[in-house]
Amino acid sequence: MRVAVGSDHGGFNLRLVIKAHLIERGYEVVDFGVECKESCDYPDYALKVASAITSGDCELGVLVCGTGLGISIAANKVRGIIAAPVSDTFSAEMARKHNNANIIALGERVVGEGLALKIIDSFFDASFEGGRHEGRVDKIRAIELNNL
């Protein structure tokens, strides 16, 4: 599976840790940067990762900024993206199982490296359950189609 990763300057270090972890787990990782810790705009990197998913080049994505909030908000403006900002393993698992999220967003200033990797594993080890959740996700998509 190809996974897109990206961050702004606030998520630079954690993105590199997550990237190495995903590669160790056998994923092919496409890294959209940022290349240094100089201040930059998180929407630019959210768009790069989201576009890689909507184009079909990558299946899932990981975004990191200071809190995981701004970068997920930006990604969610792209039609077809469900980006979940999470800071615990249960929410990461449920984002996949119940919401069919295709991007997980974390905050480098919110979670430590150890917890971040557990969150990543919870997200990537889960899969969409469908069933009763399918109709709800369909309603989200309908809102998206009518408003974006």
N, C-alpha and C positions, 0 to 999 in steps of 0.2 A: 504494500500500500504506500502511495505517495502522500506525504504530509507537508503542508505549507506552514512555515513558521515565520513570524515577524515581530518586531518590537520597535518602540521608540527608545530614546536614550534612557528613560526610566526603567526599562525592562531589559536593557542590554545584557547584563550579567546572567540573569535568570534564563533568558532565551538560549544562551550558549549552553548552559547546564542541561536544559530540557532537550535541546537539539542532540547533544551527545548521548543522552539517555534514550531518546527515540532511535537513534542509529544503533545503539547497543542492543535494543530490543528487536532490531531487524527491519525497521521502517526506512524507506527511502525519503530523505528529508530535503525539501527545497527551501532554502533560507533566503528570505527577501530583505534581510537586514533589520536593522540599521548597522552601518559599518563602524561606527565610533560612538563615543558617549557625548558628543556635542548635541546641544539642544536641537530637537527636530519636532516635526508635527506628526502625531500618532495617526491622524486620518490617512496620511499617505501610505503607511504600512498596513493599516487595516484594509484599505482598498486593494493593495497588491495581493494579500493573502486571500481575501474574499473573491477576487477575480480569478485566482488560480483554482478555486473550488468551483465557481459557477461555470468556468470554461471546461471543467472536467479534467484538467491537468492534475489536480490533487483531489483526494477524497475528503480529508479532514484538515483542520487548521488549528494552530496554536498562536495566540497573540499575547504579548506581555507589554504592559506599561507600568506606571507607578502603582495604580490601583486595580487595573483590569477593567475599569468602568468606561473611561473615554474611548478606548480602543474598541471595546465591544459595541458601544453605541454607534460608532462610525461604521463598523462592519455590518451591523444590523440594518443599515440604510441601503445595502446592496440586495436587490431582489434575489431570493433563493438562499439567503444566509440566515441561519439561526445561531447566533453567537451568545454563549452563556458565560457571564463573568462569575467565577466561583472561587471560594476560598476554603472549601472543605470537600472531603472525598464523597460524601453522600450526595451532595448537590451535583458533583461532576458525573457520578453514575446516573443520577436521575435525569440530568440534562440530555444524555444519550438515550436512556431507556424510555422516558416519557415524552420528551420534547423533540427528539430526533435532531439535536443540535449538531451542527457540522463544524463549529469552531468553539474552542474553549479559550477563555481569556483569564489571565492571572495577573496579580499585582505583585511586582517585586518588593514593594514596600509593605505588603500585607502578609505574605506567606514566606517562610524560609524555604531553603532549597529542599530539605528533606520532605516537608509537607507537600511542596510543589510537585515533586516526583510521584508521591502517592496519589495526588490529585490527577496527574497525567495518566497514571496507570489505571485508576478508576474509570476515567473517561474512555480510554482506548480499549479497555477490557469489556466494556459494556456495548450493547447494541440495541437498536430501537425495537421495542416490544410490539409495536403495532396495536392491533385489537382496539380496545376502547380509546387508546391514545391517538389512533390514526385520525379519527374524526376531529379531535381537538387541533391536531397539527394542520389538518385540512382547513379548519377555520382560521388559523393563523395565516396560512397561505392566501386565503381569500381576502383577509384584511390587507395583506401585503399587495396583492394584485389590484385592489381597488384604491389604494392610497399611496403607493410608491411610483 
